[in-house]
Amino acid sequence: MQYEIELNNSLPNQTFPTTINKVEMECAIKLAGQEDNQIMLFALKVDNDYLCPFVPVFANQGVMPYPYMISEAGGNFFFITENGEYPNYTNFGTTCNLYFITEDELNG
C-alpha cells in the first residue's frame, strides 16, 4: 500500500508521529546548509530508537538506504516531486509530497 503523509510547507524543521501497519514511528525533517546550498534531511525513530539517523533526501527515491531499515519500518519513505526537483519544505503539498510505501508493494 501507499500512504500519503501531510507535511507543513511553512516549517523548515518538523517532527511528527505516524503509525502505519501497527508500526509506531516518529519522523523528523530538517533543513540544513547555507541559503544558497540547502538540503533536506530525514530521520526516523521506531520504538524510540533511531532506525534511520538524519540522511539527505532526494527526489523520487527511497529515503532509507538499507534493506534492514525497510524491514524494520515495514516499508520506505519517498519524496515524490514534479520534474525531479529537489525536495524542499516550501514545496511540500504542492510539487513535493511524502509517501510511505509498504514493503509488500516495494517487493511486488
C-alpha positions, 0 to 999 in steps of 0.5 A: 500500500501507499500512504500519503503523509501531510507535511507543513510547507511553512516549517523548515524543521518538523517532527511528527508521529505516524503509525502505519501497519501497527508500526509506531514511528516518529519522523523528523525533517530538517533543513540544513546548509547555507541559503544558497546550498540547502538540503533536506534531511530525514530521520526516523525513530521506531520504538524510540530508537533511531532506525534511520539517523538524519540522511539527505533526501532526494527526489523520487527515491527511497529515503532509507538506504538499507534493506534492514531499515525497510524491514524494520519500518515495514516499508520506505519513505519517498519524496515524490516531486514534479520534474525531479526537483529537489525536495524542499519544505516550501514545496511540500503539498504542492510539487513535493509530497511524502509517501510511505510505501509498504514493503509488500508493494516495494517487493511486488 
